[in-house]
Amino acid sequence: MAGREPQVPLPTIVCAVDDNFELPARVALHSLAAAHEDCLGDLRVVLLYDTLSADARTRIRTHGDRLGLKLELVESPPVDPRLPVLRRYTAAIYLRLNVHHVLADESRVLYLDSDLVVLQDLRELLTLPMDGHAIGAVRDSARPTMSRGGALPSWGEREFPADREYFNSGVLLLDLDACRSTGVLDRASDILLRQPDMARFPDQDALNWAAADHWLRLDRKWNTFAMSIMAARSDYVHVAEDLAGLDSLVRAERTASILHFSGRDKPWQDTCPPSWSRDRYREFLRAVEGPLR
């Protein structure tokens, strides 16, 4: 009787974390484990950090052990202090731009932000053919083109058509070999160092600039925005109704594989407007922290 053929290891799932996003990172890990109960042993998760307290590292490791995840915390070289840190962002956003150097033995990874929950099995995404692209991403629901929502600045000599599609950097399927050979991540870091005052959404603008429209379009289910929370703000204006209607984006939350809380209102904050998405997130939060006080 023939033995079972060896399974090809799945690409590593990578997150970046600091003390500000330690709790959301544990929530994200909890949701990841819940969506993969039948294949936890096939997953490998790496959390990159630059500054992360010893207590936070202990809590994350303990939580990973409790979930049964193969979890590794990897210290990244310090983020260059010249990189811009704006408003609600922290320097940890730049750890993704160095992943091809830090994880030098990896050929492909799935990068996930900390402010999201995984609701469906990710193996389809992890094994998706990339057809030579260095980056796979989802078009930004709130800012789907360069000209919508004031997303991308005009950097240096490279100008972009106003209608060029713009992706969100919260979920990135990365062919690291292609990232190394094309230099796309290095170009993103370089433009931010040369002209740090130009970016509105720093790492995301730089990645879109560096990719120059050469990126694999992923299905929206892999990075579905919690648009119902954004829409609850009195100052929110949906600038892309003709490209993706707000009602359809809100409905998409219910069928998301990855639900991303990309706006300024985070579901773990008391000020977050009520919505189905907020309540779904808080189910995971209660499992991690206990009842909200």
C-alpha positions as CSV (number, residue, x, y, z in Angstrom):
1,M,0.0,0.0,0.0
2,A,1.4,3.3,-1.0
3,G,2.1,5.8,1.8
4,R,0.6,9.2,2.0
5,E,2.3,11.7,-0.3
6,P,4.1,14.4,1.6
7,Q,2.1,17.6,1.8
8,V,3.6,20.8,0.4
9,P,3.9,23.2,3.4
10,L,1.6,26.2,3.3
11,P,3.1,29.7,3.1
12,T,3.8,31.4,6.4
13,I,1.2,33.9,7.7
14,V,2.9,37.0,8.9
15,C,1.6,39.8,11.1
16,A,3.4,42.9,12.6
17,V,2.8,44.0,16.2
18,D,3.8,46.5,18.8
19,D,2.4,47.2,22.2
20,N,-0.3,49.4,20.8
21,F,-1.8,46.5,18.8
22,E,-0.9,43.5,21.0
23,L,-4.5,42.9,22.0
24,P,-5.9,43.1,18.5
25,A,-3.1,40.8,17.3
26,R,-4.2,38.2,19.8
27,V,-7.8,38.6,18.6
28,A,-6.6,38.1,15.0
29,L,-4.7,35.0,16.1
30,H,-7.8,33.7,17.9
31,S,-10.0,34.2,14.8
32,L,-7.3,32.5,12.6
33,A,-7.3,29.4,14.8
34,A,-11.1,29.3,14.9
35,A,-11.3,29.3,11.1
36,H,-8.8,26.4,10.8
37,E,-9.7,24.0,13.6
38,D,-9.2,21.0,11.2
39,C,-5.8,22.0,9.9
40,L,-4.1,24.0,12.7
41,G,-1.0,21.9,12.4
42,D,-0.6,23.0,8.7
43,L,-0.3,26.7,9.6
44,R,2.8,28.6,10.6
45,V,2.4,32.1,12.0
46,V,5.2,34.6,12.4
47,L,4.7,37.9,14.4
48,L,7.3,40.5,13.5
49,Y,8.1,43.1,16.0
50,D,10.5,46.0,16.5
51,T,9.4,47.3,19.9
52,L,7.3,44.9,22.0
53,S,7.5,44.6,25.8
54,A,8.5,41.3,27.4
55,D,5.0,41.1,29.0
56,A,3.3,41.5,25.7
57,R,5.5,38.8,24.1
58,T,4.6,36.4,27.0
59,R,0.9,37.1,26.6
60,I,1.1,36.4,22.8
61,R,3.1,33.2,23.2
62,T,0.8,32.0,25.9
63,H,-2.2,32.7,23.8
64,G,-0.7,31.0,20.8
65,D,0.1,27.9,22.8
66,R,-3.5,27.8,24.1
67,L,-4.8,28.0,20.6
68,G,-2.5,25.3,19.3
69,L,-0.8,27.5,16.8
70,K,2.7,27.1,15.5
71,L,3.6,30.7,16.4
72,E,7.0,32.4,16.3
73,L,7.9,35.9,17.4
74,V,10.7,37.4,15.2
75,E,12.5,40.6,16.1
76,S,12.9,42.8,13.1
77,P,15.7,45.4,12.7
78,P,14.7,48.8,14.1
79,V,12.4,50.8,11.9
80,D,14.2,53.7,10.3
81,P,13.2,56.8,12.4
82,R,13.1,58.9,9.3
83,L,10.0,57.1,8.1
84,P,6.8,59.1,8.6
85,V,4.4,58.1,11.4
86,L,1.1,59.9,11.0
87,R,-2.0,60.2,13.1
88,R,-3.3,56.8,14.1
89,Y,-0.4,54.8,12.6
90,T,2.5,53.4,14.5
91,A,6.0,52.5,13.2
92,A,5.0,48.8,13.0
93,I,3.3,49.5,9.7
94,Y,6.8,49.5,8.1
95,L,7.8,46.0,9.2
96,R,6.0,44.6,6.2
97,L,8.3,46.5,3.9
98,N,11.3,44.5,5.3
99,V,9.7,41.1,5.5
100,H,11.7,39.8,2.4
101,H,15.0,40.5,4.3
102,V,13.9,39.4,7.8
103,L,12.4,36.1,6.5
104,A,15.3,35.4,4.1
105,D,14.5,31.7,3.7
106,E,10.8,32.2,2.9
107,S,9.7,32.3,-0.7
108,R,6.1,33.3,-0.1
109,V,4.0,34.7,2.8
110,L,0.6,36.1,3.5
111,Y,0.8,39.3,5.4
112,L,-2.1,40.3,7.6
113,D,-2.7,43.5,9.6
114,S,-3.6,43.2,13.3
115,D,-7.0,45.0,13.0
116,L,-8.8,42.2,11.3
117,V,-10.5,38.9,11.9
118,V,-10.3,35.7,9.8
119,L,-13.8,34.2,9.2
120,Q,-13.1,31.5,6.6
121,D,-10.4,29.0,5.7
122,L,-7.4,30.8,4.1
123,R,-5.9,27.8,2.3
124,E,-7.5,28.9,-1.0
125,L,-5.7,32.2,-0.7
126,L,-2.4,30.8,0.5
127,T,-2.1,28.5,-2.5
128,L,-3.4,30.9,-5.1
129,P,-1.3,31.1,-8.3
130,M,0.4,34.5,-8.5
131,D,1.4,34.3,-12.1
132,G,4.7,36.0,-11.6
133,H,3.3,39.0,-9.6
134,A,5.3,40.1,-6.5
135,I,2.2,41.4,-4.7
136,G,-1.4,40.2,-4.5
137,A,-3.9,42.6,-2.9
138,V,-7.5,43.7,-2.8
139,R,-8.6,47.0,-4.3
140,D,-9.3,49.5,-1.6
141,S,-13.1,49.8,-1.0
142,A,-13.0,53.4,0.3
143,R,-10.3,54.6,-2.2
144,P,-10.5,52.4,-5.2
145,T,-8.5,54.6,-7.6
146,M,-5.6,57.0,-7.3
147,S,-7.8,60.0,-7.5
148,R,-10.6,58.9,-5.1
149,G,-10.2,59.9,-1.5
150,G,-6.9,61.7,-1.9
151,A,-5.0,58.5,-1.6
152,L,-1.8,58.7,-3.6
153,P,0.5,61.7,-4.0
154,S,2.5,62.4,-7.1
155,W,6.0,61.3,-6.2
156,G,9.0,62.5,-8.1
157,E,9.2,61.7,-11.8
158,R,6.5,59.1,-11.8
159,E,2.9,60.3,-12.4
160,F,-0.1,58.0,-12.4
161,P,-3.4,58.0,-14.3
162,A,-6.2,59.3,-12.0
163,D,-8.2,56.2,-12.7
164,R,-5.5,53.6,-11.9
165,E,-6.7,51.1,-9.3
166,Y,-5.4,51.5,-5.7
167,F,-4.9,48.6,-3.3
168,N,-5.2,48.3,0.4
169,S,-2.0,47.0,2.2
170,G,-3.8,45.3,5.1
171,V,-3.8,41.9,3.4
172,L,-0.9,41.2,1.1
173,L,0.0,37.9,-0.7
174,L,3.7,38.3,-1.2
175,D,5.9,36.3,-3.5
176,L,9.1,37.1,-1.7
177,D,11.4,35.8,-4.4
178,A,9.7,38.2,-6.8
179,C,9.9,41.0,-4.2
180,R,13.6,40.5,-4.0
181,S,14.2,40.3,-7.7
182,T,12.0,43.3,-8.6
183,G,13.0,45.4,-5.6
184,V,9.3,46.5,-5.1
185,L,9.4,46.6,-1.3
186,D,12.8,48.3,-1.3
187,R,11.5,51.0,-3.7
188,A,8.6,51.6,-1.4
189,S,10.9,52.2,1.6
190,D,13.2,54.3,-0.5
191,I,10.5,56.7,-1.7
192,L,9.3,57.3,1.8
193,L,12.8,58.0,3.0
194,R,13.4,60.5,0.1
195,Q,10.0,62.3,0.3
196,P,8.4,61.4,3.7
197,D,6.1,64.4,3.7
198,M,4.2,63.4,0.6
199,A,2.3,60.4,1.9
200,R,-1.2,60.4,3.3
201,F,-1.4,56.6,3.9
202,P,2.4,56.0,4.2
203,D,3.2,52.4,3.6
204,Q,0.2,51.9,1.4
205,D,0.9,54.9,-0.8
206,A,4.5,53.8,-1.2
207,L,3.6,50.2,-2.1
208,N,1.1,51.4,-4.7
209,W,3.7,53.7,-6.1
210,A,6.4,51.0,-6.2
211,A,4.1,48.4,-7.7
212,A,3.1,50.8,-10.5
213,D,-0.1,48.8,-11.2
214,H,1.8,45.5,-11.5
215,W,-0.1,43.6,-8.8
216,L,-2.4,40.6,-8.7
217,R,-6.1,41.5,-8.1
218,L,-7.5,39.4,-5.3
219,D,-11.2,38.8,-4.6
220,R,-12.7,41.3,-2.2
221,K,-13.6,38.5,0.2
222,W,-10.0,38.4,1.2
223,N,-10.0,42.0,2.5
224,T,-13.5,43.1,3.2
225,F,-13.8,46.5,4.9
226,A,-16.1,47.0,7.8
227,M,-17.8,49.7,5.8
228,S,-20.9,49.8,8.1
229,I,-18.7,51.3,10.8
230,M,-17.2,53.9,8.4
231,A,-20.6,54.8,7.1
232,A,-21.9,55.5,10.6
233,R,-19.6,58.5,10.9
234,S,-21.3,61.8,10.3
235,D,-18.4,63.0,8.2
236,Y,-18.0,59.9,6.0
237,V,-18.5,60.5,2.2
238,H,-18.4,57.5,-0.1
239,V,-16.5,58.8,-3.1
240,A,-16.8,55.7,-5.2
241,E,-20.5,54.9,-5.4
242,D,-20.2,54.4,-9.2
243,L,-17.5,51.8,-8.8
244,A,-18.7,50.0,-5.7
245,G,-22.0,51.0,-4.1
246,L,-21.9,51.5,-0.3
247,D,-24.9,49.2,0.2
248,S,-23.2,46.3,-1.6
249,L,-20.0,46.9,0.4
250,V,-22.0,46.7,3.7
251,R,-23.7,43.5,2.6
252,A,-20.3,42.0,1.7
253,E,-19.3,42.1,5.4
254,R,-21.6,39.1,6.1
255,T,-19.8,36.8,3.6
256,A,-16.2,38.0,4.2
257,S,-13.4,35.6,4.5
258,I,-11.2,38.3,6.1
259,L,-13.0,41.3,7.8
260,H,-10.8,44.3,8.1
261,F,-11.4,47.2,10.4
262,S,-9.3,49.6,8.4
263,G,-10.9,52.9,9.4
264,R,-10.2,55.2,12.3
265,D,-13.0,53.6,14.5
266,K,-11.7,50.3,15.9
267,P,-14.1,47.7,17.2
268,W,-12.3,47.3,20.5
269,Q,-12.8,51.0,21.3
270,D,-15.8,52.2,23.3
271,T,-16.5,54.9,20.7
272,C,-16.9,52.5,17.8
273,P,-20.4,52.8,16.3
274,P,-22.7,49.7,16.7
275,S,-22.8,47.4,13.7
276,W,-22.9,43.7,12.9
277,S,-19.2,43.8,12.2
278,R,-18.3,45.4,15.5
279,D,-20.4,42.8,17.3
280,R,-18.8,40.0,15.4
281,Y,-15.4,41.3,16.3
282,R,-16.3,41.6,20.0
283,E,-17.3,37.9,20.1
284,F,-13.6,37.1,19.4
285,L,-12.5,39.9,21.8
286,R,-14.6,38.4,24.7
287,A,-13.0,35.0,24.0
288,V,-9.6,36.6,24.4
289,E,-10.1,39.1,27.2
290,G,-13.4,38.1,28.9
291,P,-16.6,40.3,28.9
292,L,-16.2,44.0,28.0
293,R,-16.3,46.3,31.0
